[in-house]
Amino acid sequence: MSKAFNQCSLYLRPARHDFTLDDLELFTAELRNIQLISKTIDKQSNSYYTGDNYLDYIAYMGCAPNIKFKADPNSKNNNENFCQITLHQYKSPHLIVSQKQASAPLCPNCKNPIRDWQENKTSTTIQCPLCSNTTNINDLNWRKMAGCAQLFIEISDIFPKEALPQQSLLDKLKDITNTDWLYFYSCR
């Protein structure tokens, strides 16, 4: 992977941007039960090693993906540049947008890209300069390069479209939370 994209991740999020958990520890226990995650890397940041069923839930594209599941012991920062899972929960919906390989969101009304969307953004809406339609951030087509939610499962060290969550994982997350799940990619 190019150094320019070594801070890319696959994000999973509930389809409902306002969905939140009452008990993050119970959710974490469920993720351990389905073996998506295993041991804690850093309790404070809610980071975990991948579980035994990880490769059943995430399909990597290409003929020989090089996946690092452990930190390089010689690295100055042992928590970077290997595949790990981090849970993020916010008090209100949070927009995560890819800084590299960013795609302008598409207006659901006129289907054109909203190129300077940051200039036309309020806290929760974006106005299309072409058709003047105002749309909730969550309803824009971000082309799998952004997502808005209160809860995210981040799987790090994944280049955009290098790996896809399998339907079995999305179904298990739905069973656990009683809501549908979506995914996107983001690079810092």
C-alpha positions as CSV (number, residue, x, y, z in Angstrom):
1,M,0.0,0.0,0.0
2,S,1.2,3.5,-0.8
3,K,2.3,5.6,2.2
4,A,-0.2,8.2,1.0
5,F,-3.0,5.8,1.9
6,N,-1.6,4.1,5.0
7,Q,-4.3,5.8,7.1
8,C,-7.3,4.4,5.3
9,S,-10.2,2.5,7.0
10,L,-13.4,0.7,6.2
11,Y,-16.2,2.0,8.4
12,L,-19.5,0.2,9.3
13,R,-22.4,2.3,10.5
14,P,-26.1,1.9,11.3
15,A,-28.4,3.0,8.5
16,R,-30.1,5.3,11.0
17,H,-27.7,8.2,11.6
18,D,-29.3,8.9,15.0
19,F,-28.9,5.3,16.2
20,T,-27.0,5.0,19.5
21,L,-26.2,2.3,22.0
22,D,-27.3,2.3,25.6
23,D,-24.5,-0.1,26.5
24,L,-21.3,0.0,24.5
25,E,-19.8,-2.9,26.6
26,L,-22.7,-5.2,25.8
27,F,-22.2,-4.4,22.1
28,T,-18.5,-5.1,22.4
29,A,-19.4,-8.5,24.1
30,E,-21.7,-9.3,21.1
31,L,-18.9,-8.5,18.6
32,R,-16.7,-10.8,20.6
33,N,-19.4,-13.5,20.5
34,I,-19.6,-13.4,16.8
35,Q,-15.7,-13.3,16.8
36,L,-15.4,-10.1,14.8
37,I,-13.1,-8.8,17.5
38,S,-10.8,-10.5,20.1
39,K,-8.5,-9.0,22.7
40,T,-8.4,-5.4,23.7
41,I,-5.5,-3.3,22.3
42,D,-6.4,-0.1,24.1
43,K,-9.5,0.1,26.4
44,Q,-9.5,3.9,26.4
45,S,-9.8,4.1,22.6
46,N,-12.0,1.0,22.2
47,S,-9.5,-0.7,19.9
48,Y,-9.4,-4.4,19.4
49,Y,-7.5,-7.1,17.5
50,T,-9.5,-8.9,14.9
51,G,-11.4,-12.0,15.9
52,D,-11.2,-15.6,14.5
53,N,-14.1,-15.0,12.1
54,Y,-12.8,-11.7,10.8
55,L,-11.8,-13.1,7.4
56,D,-15.3,-14.7,7.1
57,Y,-16.9,-11.3,7.5
58,I,-14.5,-9.1,5.4
59,A,-13.6,-10.2,1.9
60,Y,-10.4,-8.8,0.5
61,M,-10.2,-8.1,-3.3
62,G,-7.2,-9.2,-5.3
63,C,-5.3,-12.5,-5.5
64,A,-2.8,-12.1,-2.6
65,P,-3.8,-9.4,-0.1
66,N,-1.1,-8.6,2.5
67,I,-2.9,-8.1,5.8
68,K,-1.0,-7.3,9.0
69,F,-2.9,-8.4,12.1
70,K,-0.3,-7.4,14.6
71,A,1.8,-4.3,15.3
72,D,5.4,-4.1,14.2
73,P,7.3,-4.4,17.5
74,N,10.0,-2.2,16.1
75,S,7.5,0.6,15.3
76,K,7.5,3.7,17.5
77,N,3.7,3.6,17.6
78,N,2.5,0.0,18.0
79,N,-1.1,0.9,17.3
80,E,-0.7,2.1,13.7
81,N,-0.4,0.4,10.3
82,F,-2.0,-2.9,11.1
83,C,-5.6,-4.2,10.8
84,Q,-7.5,-3.4,14.0
85,I,-11.1,-2.6,14.9
86,T,-12.1,0.5,16.8
87,L,-15.5,1.5,18.1
88,H,-16.5,5.1,17.9
89,Q,-19.7,6.5,19.6
90,Y,-20.6,10.2,19.5
91,K,-23.4,12.1,21.4
92,S,-24.8,13.5,18.1
93,P,-24.4,12.5,14.4
94,H,-20.9,12.9,13.2
95,L,-19.8,13.2,9.6
96,I,-16.6,11.3,8.6
97,V,-15.4,12.3,5.2
98,S,-12.4,10.9,3.3
99,Q,-9.6,13.5,3.1
100,K,-7.8,11.7,0.3
101,Q,-9.7,10.3,-2.7
102,A,-12.7,12.5,-1.6
103,S,-15.7,12.4,-3.8
104,A,-18.1,15.3,-3.9
105,P,-21.6,14.1,-2.7
106,L,-24.3,13.8,-5.3
107,C,-27.5,15.9,-4.9
108,P,-30.5,13.5,-4.6
109,N,-32.6,16.1,-6.5
110,C,-30.5,17.0,-9.6
111,K,-27.9,14.1,-9.4
112,N,-25.0,16.5,-9.9
113,P,-21.9,16.6,-7.7
114,I,-22.0,19.3,-5.0
115,R,-18.4,20.3,-5.5
116,D,-17.9,23.0,-2.9
117,W,-20.2,21.3,-0.4
118,Q,-18.2,22.5,2.7
119,E,-19.2,26.1,1.7
120,N,-22.9,25.2,1.5
121,K,-23.0,23.2,4.7
122,T,-24.9,23.9,7.9
123,S,-24.5,21.5,10.9
124,T,-26.9,18.9,9.3
125,T,-27.7,20.0,5.8
126,I,-26.0,20.9,2.5
127,Q,-27.6,23.1,-0.2
128,C,-26.9,22.3,-3.9
129,P,-25.7,25.4,-5.7
130,L,-27.1,24.1,-9.0
131,C,-30.8,23.3,-8.0
132,S,-30.9,25.0,-4.6
133,N,-32.2,21.8,-3.0
134,T,-31.3,21.6,0.7
135,T,-30.6,18.0,1.8
136,N,-29.8,16.3,5.1
137,I,-26.2,15.2,5.1
138,N,-27.2,11.6,5.7
139,D,-29.4,11.6,2.5
140,L,-26.7,12.7,0.1
141,N,-24.9,10.1,-2.1
142,W,-21.4,10.1,-0.8
143,R,-20.3,7.3,-3.1
144,K,-19.1,5.2,-0.2
145,M,-16.4,7.8,0.8
146,A,-18.3,9.3,3.7
147,G,-20.9,8.5,6.4
148,C,-22.8,10.3,9.1
149,A,-23.8,8.5,12.3
150,Q,-23.4,8.4,16.0
151,L,-21.9,4.9,16.0
152,F,-19.1,3.6,13.8
153,I,-17.0,0.4,13.6
154,E,-13.7,1.3,12.1
155,I,-11.5,-1.4,10.5
156,S,-8.1,0.2,9.9
157,D,-5.4,-0.3,7.3
158,I,-7.9,-0.9,4.5
159,F,-7.5,1.0,1.2
160,P,-10.8,2.1,-0.3
161,K,-12.6,-0.8,-2.0
162,E,-9.8,-3.2,-1.1
163,A,-12.1,-5.1,1.2
164,L,-15.9,-5.5,1.4
165,P,-18.0,-6.4,4.4
166,Q,-20.0,-9.6,3.7
167,Q,-23.7,-9.8,4.0
168,S,-23.3,-12.3,6.9
169,L,-21.6,-9.6,9.0
170,L,-24.2,-6.9,8.1
171,D,-27.0,-9.4,9.0
172,K,-25.3,-10.2,12.4
173,L,-24.9,-6.5,13.2
174,K,-28.6,-6.0,12.3
175,D,-29.5,-8.9,14.6
176,I,-27.5,-7.4,17.5
177,T,-28.8,-3.8,17.1
178,N,-32.1,-4.3,15.4
179,T,-31.2,-1.8,12.6
180,D,-29.7,-2.1,9.1
181,W,-26.0,-1.4,8.6
182,L,-24.0,0.4,5.8
183,Y,-20.4,0.8,5.0
184,F,-18.0,3.4,3.5
185,Y,-14.2,4.1,3.3
186,S,-12.2,7.1,4.6
187,C,-8.6,8.1,4.4
188,R,-7.0,10.7,6.7
